[in-house]
Amino acid sequence: MTKTLMETFGFDEQDLHANRAGQLSSNQVRRRSPGDNYPLIFAIGGLLGVALTVIVLFAMWPDGLLTAALFQAAAIVCVGISVLPRYRTLQRQPVTDTVKSVTGTVECKSNGAVGKDLSSTLIVGERKFIMRKPLCEAFLPDAVYTFYYTDSYGIASAELTAF
């Protein structure tokens, strides 16, 4: 049964061992990192969009507005210079999430479609997890499971505790 849970939630024995000790494994921290690039991608995309707008408007403006265009270009460079060091500082911060656990039977509800995907709500004790994929078939009725999770990561791993 643990193999099914491993496939469903995407974790391995090393992850489960670390989660039992109240920590994310190094693999889980690494898997979490790509999502941290979205603020940088958004900032760079925004800067490029504003820069392109300034270039297009500069080509259309009369010479008298050259000063305004240069001022906007300087503002774009300043924003870019201020965003990149902050992003690098965020990247260097250690992951300090404490892994928590909840044990109980699983109440699983299919939520229907969210976008193109089916989603599920898992309720274990007082904790509710909303997942972006159908998971209800992965759990035995009336079996007791332990879920390891963090507030920012979501479900890190799970194991069957008792039938």
C-alpha positions in Angstrom: 0.0 0.0 0.0 2.9 2.4 0.7 4.1 2.0 -2.9 0.7 3.2 -4.1 0.9 6.2 -1.8 4.4 6.9 -3.0 3.3 6.9 -6.6 0.2 9.0 -5.8 2.0 11.7 -3.9 5.5 11.5 -5.5 7.7 10.6 -2.6 10.2 7.9 -1.7 11.6 6.0 1.4 14.1 8.8 2.1 11.4 11.4 2.0 9.1 9.4 4.3 12.0 8.8 6.7 12.8 12.6 6.9 9.1 13.5 7.2 8.7 11.1 10.2 11.5 13.1 11.8 9.7 16.4 11.2 11.7 17.6 8.2 11.5 17.8 4.4 14.1 15.6 2.7 16.8 17.3 0.5 14.9 15.9 -2.6 11.6 17.5 -1.4 13.4 20.8 -0.9 14.9 20.5 -4.4 11.5 19.6 -6.0 10.0 22.6 -4.4 12.5 25.1 -5.8 11.3 25.4 -9.4 8.1 27.1 -8.2 10.2 29.7 -6.5 11.2 31.1 -9.9 7.8 32.5 -10.7 8.3 35.9 -9.0 11.6 36.4 -10.9 10.0 35.3 -14.2 7.0 37.7 -13.5 9.4 40.6 -12.7 11.5 40.0 -15.8 8.5 39.7 -18.0 7.0 42.9 -16.6 10.2 44.8 -17.1 10.6 43.5 -20.7 7.0 44.5 -21.4 7.5 48.0 -20.0 10.8 48.3 -21.9 9.1 47.3 -25.2 6.3 49.8 -24.6 8.9 52.6 -24.0 10.8 51.6 -27.2 7.6 51.6 -29.3 6.4 54.9 -27.8 9.9 56.4 -28.2 9.8 55.6 -31.9 6.4 57.4 -32.2 7.1 60.4 -30.0 8.4 63.7 -31.3 12.0 64.8 -30.2 10.6 67.1 -27.5 9.6 64.0 -25.4 13.0 62.4 -25.5 13.6 63.4 -21.8 10.4 61.6 -20.7 11.4 58.4 -22.6 14.9 58.5 -21.1 13.4 59.0 -17.6 11.1 55.9 -18.0 14.0 53.8 -19.3 16.1 54.8 -16.3 13.2 53.9 -14.0 13.0 50.4 -15.6 16.7 49.9 -15.1 16.4 50.9 -11.4 13.5 48.6 -10.8 15.4 45.7 -12.4 18.5 46.4 -10.3 16.4 46.4 -7.1 14.4 43.2 -8.0 17.4 40.9 -8.8 19.3 41.2 -5.5 16.1 40.6 -3.5 15.4 37.5 -5.6 18.9 36.2 -4.9 18.4 36.8 -1.2 15.1 34.8 -1.2 16.8 32.0 -3.1 19.5 31.7 -0.4 17.1 31.5 2.5 17.0 28.0 4.1 13.8 26.0 4.1 12.5 26.1 7.6 9.2 24.3 7.2 8.5 21.9 10.0 6.7 18.8 8.9 3.5 18.2 10.8 1.5 15.0 10.8 -2.2 14.1 11.1 -3.5 10.5 11.6 -7.0 9.2 10.9 -9.3 7.7 8.4 -9.6 9.5 5.1 -12.8 11.1 3.9 -12.3 11.7 0.2 -14.6 13.8 -2.0 -14.3 14.3 -5.7 -14.6 18.0 -6.5 -15.2 17.6 -10.2 -13.2 19.6 -12.7 -10.9 22.5 -11.8 -9.6 23.8 -15.1 -8.8 20.7 -17.2 -8.1 18.5 -14.2 -10.2 16.6 -11.7 -9.6 17.5 -8.1 -10.1 15.9 -4.7 -10.6 17.0 -1.1 -9.0 14.7 1.5 -10.2 15.2 5.1 -8.1 13.5 7.8 -9.1 14.5 11.3 -9.4 18.3 11.5 -7.1 18.8 8.4 -8.4 19.3 4.9 -6.2 18.9 1.8 -7.4 20.0 -1.6 -5.5 18.2 -4.3 -5.5 19.0 -8.1 -5.9 15.4 -9.1 -8.4 12.5 -8.4 -7.0 10.6 -5.5 -10.0 8.8 -3.8 -9.2 5.4 -5.3 -5.8 5.4 -3.6 -7.3 4.9 -0.1 -8.9 1.9 1.6 -12.2 2.5 3.4 -11.9 2.7 7.2 -8.1 2.3 7.1 -6.0 4.7 9.2 -3.4 6.8 7.5 -0.8 9.2 8.7 -0.2 12.3 6.5 3.0 14.3 6.7 2.6 17.9 5.5 3.8 21.5 5.8 1.7 24.6 5.4 3.6 25.8 2.3 4.5 22.4 0.7 1.2 20.6 1.3 1.3 16.8 1.6 4.9 15.6 1.7 4.2 11.9 2.2 1.6 9.5 3.7 1.6 6.0 5.0 -1.0 3.4 6.0 -1.0 3.1 9.8 -3.7 0.5 10.5 -6.4 -1.5 8.7 
